[in-house]
Structures are given as C-alpha cells and as structure tokens.
Amino acid sequence: ETEEKGATEDNGDGNDDGEDENESEEPSNQENEGDHAETKLSKNQQKKQARRLLFEQMKQARKQAKKDRKRAMHEAKAEGSTQEVRKRPRVSSDQEASGKEQPSCRIGGRGSRNRESFDQLRKDGQRVVIDLSFDDLMTEKEVRSLVTQLAHSYGTNRASGKPLDLYLTSVDKRTAEGLKKISGFDNWRCHVETRHFSEVFPKNEVVYLTSESSNTMNELQKDKVYCIGGIVDHNRLKGLTKQKADENGWDTAKLPLDGNIDLGESRKVLTVNHVCSILLKYHETGNWKESLKQAMPERKLK
C-alpha cells in the first residue's frame, strides 16, 4: 500500500552515521571511494544488497519484539497474571516482504485482518514525519546509510502494538531509488509522499526536532506533527535543520536527553532510526527515561 504520503531530524539533525547492533549505518569518512565503487554494482549485486538490507531490518525487528515480549511477561508476572500476555509468532523476511502476513506486530488475526488492525492503530498514533528533502546535499554513501535507517525505523514501528502514524515526505531522487530496492517497500504500512511536508501539514502543526532548539520536549502533543530531518552529514551540515525551521517559521524542539540519560562524552547526535525509536517508545510508555534507555545503543552510554 502506498498511501498519501507524508516525514527527519533527531535530537541532532538525524546525523550520526555510526554502526551498532540496532543500526546498519556505514562508516563515515571514505565517501569518494565508496561512491565510486557503488556506481559499478551490477543489477544482481544491487539485488543482493537489497536482500541483505531487508534481512537486517527484519532481524532487528524480531530482536526488538522479543525484548518487548520478555518485558511484558515480566511485568505481567509481577502483577500476578500472565494470561493476557501472548507470545507473538516469529517473523520471516518473506512474509514481511510480501506484505501478506506480517506477524512481527501481531495484534490478533491473520493476513488482511492483521494489516487492517495495524492500520487502525497507526491512524490513532502520534504523527511523525521524516523529511527527506536533503537528498541533493548528501553523498551516495550517506544516502545508502539513510535508506538503511529508514528501513530500521519502519521495521521497529511495524513491530509495535502502539505504532506511530509515520510519514515519509519528499521521497524522490536517490532516496526513492534506494527505498525501491528494498523488497516489499511498496507494501510498507506508512504514508509515502513525494511532496514536501509543508504541503501536507499546516505550519502551526509542525514541530521540527533539532538539537539546536532552545525548547525541550516535555510530552508528545496529539495535535502536532513531529518532524525528523533525514540527514546523514557527519557534522558537515550541522545546524541546517534549525536554520531551515527558523526561515520557514516552524516551531522547534529537542529531545529531553539532559537529566534522563547520561551520554558521557558521546556526541548528542542521533541517527534517524534512534530518534524514531525514542519517539515510538515514549508513545508506548509515556516515560522519557525508560524510552531513551531502551532506544539508545550501549556505545553512546557512559
């Protein structure tokens, strides 16, 4: 399904291109050589690369779903009842790719009933936009890394029992080409929009997330749409989203990292999928401290 499409910036312009077990971003400082090599990939190599990407996406989604089940079982046991906690079936990459049955976010029912139930939950969820209008400013390697982050963001949201209403906006050029290489992308249960998010949402509803903002988020407001800047810039484009928001009169905010999580000497720059995961966890739990702890990779913690 490709619905009306609609948008990324994290608490640091959606930037960090580091790799950990929750993401598949690539190393950062070999762009020219990597870009040149990418142009020589054959169609078969590109297909294999897309399959590997999908495999990693589903692997992480299954891993997160398993952690969520264990936590739910523990909480239910503490309350003296486990009857309402049902184990979700395992997810196969073929099922997720085909869109026929995607039990990673099982909420009862099978096949089309499962998709319909998920779609209803998604429509009731918090609106979050990933702004993909920075395509021209990134290298080939950065675009590939961004596509990987988008796949992880979607997979995590798809596996949730309380998903975000996710929008991808300005989906065109190289980012669109990269997404189309992912088997099953046409069946993603989210809004995919070629237009800029400013053409989709009223200005007074937009809150652009940027670490340069002087406003710290306290909660998610249902009548707002939170925008994450889709940038992988290795600090090369630092501050761009704040500048863009100021020029267009959009409200800005930053995630409440200070006081909720200790990053030590780590940069307070998060990838697109980290920010999506933090917002999703807060949407599920209403607790910033717990959400940040669950979403942040261990390498960023003190």
C-alpha positions as CSV (number, residue, x, y, z in Angstrom):
1,E,0.0,0.0,0.0
2,T,1.2,3.4,-0.8
3,E,-0.9,5.9,1.0
4,E,-1.0,9.7,0.9
5,K,2.5,10.3,1.7
6,G,3.9,12.5,4.2
7,A,8.2,13.0,7.0
8,T,13.7,13.6,9.7
9,E,15.7,15.1,12.3
10,D,16.6,13.8,15.5
11,N,17.8,15.4,18.6
12,G,20.9,16.3,16.4
13,D,19.7,16.7,12.8
14,G,19.3,13.0,12.3
15,N,23.0,12.6,11.7
16,D,25.2,10.1,13.4
17,D,26.4,7.5,10.9
18,G,27.9,5.1,13.5
19,E,27.2,1.4,13.5
20,D,25.8,-0.7,16.3
21,E,23.6,-3.7,16.8
22,N,20.5,-1.5,16.4
23,E,21.5,0.0,13.1
24,S,23.4,-0.7,9.9
25,E,24.8,2.7,9.2
26,E,28.1,2.6,7.4
27,P,31.5,4.3,8.4
28,S,31.7,7.9,7.5
29,N,35.0,9.1,6.0
30,Q,35.5,7.2,2.8
31,E,32.8,8.8,0.7
32,N,34.5,9.4,-2.6
33,E,35.9,5.9,-2.9
34,G,32.7,4.3,-1.6
35,D,30.6,6.4,-4.0
36,H,32.8,5.4,-7.0
37,A,32.5,1.7,-6.1
38,E,28.8,2.0,-5.8
39,T,28.4,3.1,-9.4
40,K,30.0,-0.2,-10.5
41,L,27.5,-2.5,-8.8
42,S,25.7,-4.8,-11.2
43,K,22.0,-5.4,-11.0
44,N,22.5,-8.7,-9.3
45,Q,24.8,-7.1,-6.7
46,Q,22.2,-4.4,-6.1
47,K,19.5,-7.0,-5.6
48,K,21.7,-9.0,-3.1
49,Q,22.5,-5.7,-1.3
50,A,18.7,-5.0,-1.0
51,R,18.1,-8.6,0.3
52,R,20.8,-8.1,2.9
53,L,19.3,-4.8,4.0
54,L,15.8,-6.4,4.3
55,F,17.3,-9.3,6.3
56,E,19.0,-6.9,8.7
57,Q,15.8,-4.9,9.1
58,M,13.8,-8.0,10.0
59,K,16.5,-9.3,12.3
60,Q,16.4,-6.1,14.3
61,A,12.6,-6.0,14.3
62,R,12.4,-9.6,15.6
63,K,15.1,-8.8,18.2
64,Q,13.1,-5.8,19.5
65,A,9.8,-7.8,19.5
66,K,11.5,-10.5,21.6
67,K,12.7,-7.9,24.1
68,D,9.3,-6.4,24.3
69,R,7.7,-9.8,25.0
70,K,10.1,-10.6,27.8
71,R,9.5,-7.2,29.4
72,A,5.7,-7.6,29.1
73,M,5.9,-11.1,30.6
74,H,8.0,-9.8,33.5
75,E,5.5,-7.0,34.2
76,A,2.5,-9.3,34.0
77,K,4.2,-11.8,36.3
78,A,4.8,-9.1,38.8
79,E,1.1,-8.3,38.7
80,G,0.3,-11.9,39.3
81,S,-1.2,-12.6,35.9
82,T,0.3,-13.7,32.6
83,Q,-2.9,-14.7,30.8
84,E,-3.2,-11.6,28.8
85,V,0.4,-11.6,27.5
86,R,0.5,-13.7,24.3
87,K,3.7,-14.6,22.6
88,R,4.0,-13.2,19.1
89,P,4.9,-15.6,16.3
90,R,8.3,-15.3,14.7
91,V,8.6,-13.2,11.6
92,S,10.0,-14.4,8.3
93,S,11.6,-12.0,5.9
94,D,9.5,-13.5,3.1
95,Q,6.3,-12.7,5.0
96,E,7.3,-9.1,5.7
97,A,8.5,-8.6,2.1
98,S,5.3,-10.0,0.6
99,G,3.0,-8.0,2.8
100,K,0.7,-11.0,3.0
101,E,1.2,-11.7,6.7
102,Q,3.5,-9.7,8.9
103,P,3.2,-11.1,12.4
104,S,6.1,-9.0,13.8
105,C,3.5,-6.7,15.1
106,R,0.8,-9.3,15.7
107,I,-2.3,-7.8,17.3
108,G,-4.7,-10.6,16.6
109,G,-6.0,-12.1,13.4
110,R,-4.1,-13.1,10.3
111,G,-3.4,-11.7,6.8
112,S,-5.6,-8.8,5.8
113,R,-7.2,-8.6,9.2
114,N,-3.8,-8.1,10.8
115,R,-3.0,-5.3,8.4
116,E,-6.3,-3.6,8.9
117,S,-5.9,-3.8,12.7
118,F,-2.4,-2.3,12.4
119,D,-3.6,0.5,10.0
120,Q,-6.3,1.4,12.5
121,L,-3.8,1.6,15.4
122,R,-1.4,3.6,13.2
123,K,-4.2,6.1,12.4
124,D,-4.7,6.6,16.1
125,G,-1.0,7.1,16.7
126,Q,1.2,10.2,17.0
127,R,2.1,11.7,13.7
128,V,5.8,11.7,12.9
129,V,7.4,12.9,9.7
130,I,10.8,12.0,8.2
131,D,11.8,14.9,6.0
132,L,13.8,13.5,3.0
133,S,14.3,16.8,1.2
134,F,18.1,16.8,1.8
135,D,18.9,14.3,-0.9
136,D,21.0,16.7,-3.0
137,L,23.2,17.6,-0.1
138,M,24.4,14.1,0.7
139,T,26.9,11.7,-0.9
140,E,25.9,8.3,-2.3
141,K,27.2,6.6,0.8
142,E,25.2,8.9,3.0
143,V,22.0,8.2,1.0
144,R,22.6,4.5,1.4
145,S,23.0,4.9,5.1
146,L,19.8,7.0,5.3
147,V,17.9,4.3,3.4
148,T,19.1,1.7,5.9
149,Q,18.0,3.9,8.8
150,L,14.6,4.3,7.2
151,A,14.2,0.6,6.9
152,H,15.1,0.1,10.6
153,S,12.6,2.9,11.6
154,Y,9.8,1.3,9.6
155,G,10.6,-2.2,10.9
156,T,10.5,-1.1,14.5
157,N,7.3,0.8,14.1
158,R,5.7,-2.1,12.2
159,A,6.5,-4.4,15.1
160,S,4.8,-2.2,17.7
161,G,1.4,-2.8,19.2
162,K,1.1,1.0,19.5
163,P,2.7,2.4,16.3
164,L,3.4,5.9,15.3
165,D,1.5,7.3,12.3
166,L,4.7,7.5,10.2
167,Y,5.1,9.8,7.1
168,L,8.0,9.8,4.6
169,T,7.9,13.1,2.6
170,S,9.9,14.4,-0.3
171,V,10.5,10.8,-1.4
172,D,12.2,11.2,-4.7
173,K,15.6,11.1,-6.4
174,R,18.3,8.8,-4.9
175,T,16.4,8.1,-1.7
176,A,13.4,6.9,-3.6
177,E,15.6,4.7,-5.8
178,G,17.2,3.2,-2.7
179,L,13.9,2.5,-1.0
180,K,12.5,0.8,-4.1
181,K,15.4,-1.6,-4.0
182,I,14.0,-3.0,-0.7
183,S,11.8,-6.0,-1.4
184,G,8.3,-5.2,-0.1
185,F,8.7,-1.5,0.1
186,D,5.5,-1.0,-2.0
187,N,3.7,-2.8,0.9
188,W,5.0,-0.6,3.7
189,R,2.2,0.4,6.1
190,C,3.1,4.1,6.2
191,H,2.5,7.3,4.3
192,V,4.9,7.8,1.4
193,E,4.7,11.3,-0.1
194,T,6.6,12.9,-2.9
195,R,5.6,16.4,-1.7
196,H,7.4,18.3,0.9
197,F,5.8,18.0,4.4
198,S,5.0,21.8,4.3
199,E,2.5,20.9,1.5
200,V,0.9,18.2,3.6
201,F,0.6,19.8,7.1
202,P,-0.4,23.3,8.3
203,K,2.6,25.3,9.6
204,N,1.1,25.7,13.1
205,E,1.1,21.9,13.5
206,V,4.8,21.3,12.7
207,V,7.4,20.8,15.4
208,Y,10.9,20.3,13.9
209,L,13.3,18.3,16.1
210,T,16.8,19.7,16.3
211,S,19.5,19.7,19.0
212,E,20.0,23.4,18.4
213,S,16.5,24.3,19.6
214,S,16.1,26.1,22.9
215,N,12.8,24.3,23.6
216,T,13.0,20.9,25.3
217,M,10.1,18.4,24.8
218,N,8.0,17.5,27.8
219,E,5.5,15.4,26.0
220,L,4.0,14.4,22.6
221,Q,1.1,16.6,21.7
222,K,-1.6,14.8,19.6
223,D,-2.4,17.9,17.5
224,K,1.3,18.3,16.5
225,V,3.3,16.5,13.8
226,Y,7.0,15.9,14.8
227,C,9.5,16.3,12.0
228,I,12.8,14.5,11.9
229,G,15.4,15.7,9.4
230,G,16.6,13.0,7.1
231,I,20.2,13.9,7.1
232,V,23.4,11.8,7.4
233,D,26.0,14.5,7.4
234,H,29.0,13.6,9.7
235,N,28.6,17.1,11.1
236,R,29.1,18.6,7.7
237,L,25.6,20.0,7.7
238,K,25.3,20.7,11.4
239,G,22.6,23.3,12.2
240,L,20.9,23.1,8.8
241,T,17.5,21.9,10.1
242,K,17.4,24.7,12.8
243,Q,18.2,27.3,10.1
244,K,15.6,25.8,7.8
245,A,12.9,25.8,10.5
246,D,13.6,29.4,11.5
247,E,13.4,30.6,7.9
248,N,10.1,28.9,7.4
249,G,8.6,29.8,10.8
250,W,8.2,26.2,12.1
251,D,8.4,25.5,15.8
252,T,11.4,23.6,17.0
253,A,12.1,21.3,20.0
254,K,14.9,18.9,21.2
255,L,14.6,15.6,22.9
256,P,14.9,15.7,26.7
257,L,18.3,14.0,26.9
258,D,19.7,16.0,29.8
259,G,18.5,14.7,33.1
260,N,17.1,11.5,31.6
261,I,20.2,9.7,30.2
262,D,23.9,10.0,30.7
263,L,25.7,10.0,27.4
264,G,29.1,10.7,28.9
265,E,31.4,12.3,26.4
266,S,29.4,11.0,23.5
267,R,28.0,13.5,21.0
268,K,24.4,14.2,21.5
269,V,23.8,13.4,17.8
270,L,21.4,10.6,17.0
271,T,20.5,8.8,13.8
272,V,17.1,8.9,12.2
273,N,16.2,5.4,13.5
274,H,17.3,6.3,17.0
275,V,15.0,9.3,17.1
276,C,12.1,7.3,15.6
277,S,12.7,4.6,18.2
278,I,12.8,7.1,21.1
279,L,9.5,8.7,20.0
280,L,7.9,5.3,19.5
281,K,9.0,4.1,23.0
282,Y,7.7,7.3,24.6
283,H,4.4,6.9,22.6
284,E,4.2,3.4,24.1
285,T,5.3,4.1,27.7
286,G,4.9,7.8,28.4
287,N,8.3,7.7,30.1
288,W,11.3,9.6,28.7
289,K,13.9,8.0,30.8
290,E,12.8,4.4,30.0
291,S,12.3,5.3,26.3
292,L,15.8,6.7,26.0
293,K,17.3,3.8,27.8
294,Q,15.6,1.3,25.5
295,A,16.3,3.2,22.3
296,M,19.9,4.3,22.7
297,P,22.8,2.0,21.7
298,E,25.1,1.0,24.6
299,R,28.1,2.6,22.8
300,K,26.5,6.0,23.4
301,L,26.0,5.5,27.1
302,K,28.6,6.5,29.7
